[in-house]
Structures are given as C-alpha cells and as structure tokens.
Amino acid sequence: MSIYFDEYLAPGTSDRRVAAMGFYHVLDLTTKHRIRADQPNAYGPITLTVL
C-alpha cells in the first residue's frame, strides 16, 4: 500500500507545526523500517509505502 505524503498531510490544511510533526513521524517510522519513503527528484512528491 502506497500513498503520497501530500495525501497524508495536504498542503493548506494544516499549519507548519503540524506538517513538521507529520514529517518527523514519517522519518521515525522510516528508521524503524515500518514504512519506506521515496522521493526520486528534489522537491518532488514523496511516496510512502508500508513495509
């Protein structure tokens, strides 16, 4: 199962603090090998995949 980070936290629907916390949780889950985050191009979409 994969989603884009923008689907998880859509731009304009939350403030910076909520977006930063969401990104932190993505990084935390990635280091725990629970999800994989892929971003092939700089500033491109980030794909999150459950492992």
Secondary structure as the mmCIF struct_conf table of DSSP 4:
data_model
#
loop_
_struct_conf.conf_type_id
_struct_conf.id
_struct_conf.beg_label_comp_id
_struct_conf.beg_label_asym_id
_struct_conf.beg_label_seq_id
_struct_conf.end_label_comp_id
_struct_conf.end_label_asym_id
_struct_conf.end_label_seq_id
STRN STRN1 SER A 2 TYR A 4
HELX_RH_AL_P HELX_RH_AL_P1 PHE A 5 TYR A 8
BEND BEND1 LEU A 9 LEU A 9
TURN_TY1_P TURN_TY1_P1 PRO A 11 GLY A 12
BEND BEND2 THR A 13 SER A 14
HELX_RH_AL_P HELX_RH_AL_P2 ARG A 16 THR A 31
TURN_TY1_P TURN_TY1_P2 LYS A 32 HIS A 33
BEND BEND3 ARG A 34 ARG A 34
STRN STRN2 ILE A 35 ASP A 38
BEND BEND4 PRO A 40 ASN A 41
TURN_TY1_P TURN_TY1_P3 ALA A 42 TYR A 43
BEND BEND5 GLY A 44 GLY A 44
STRN STRN3 THR A 47 VAL A 50
#
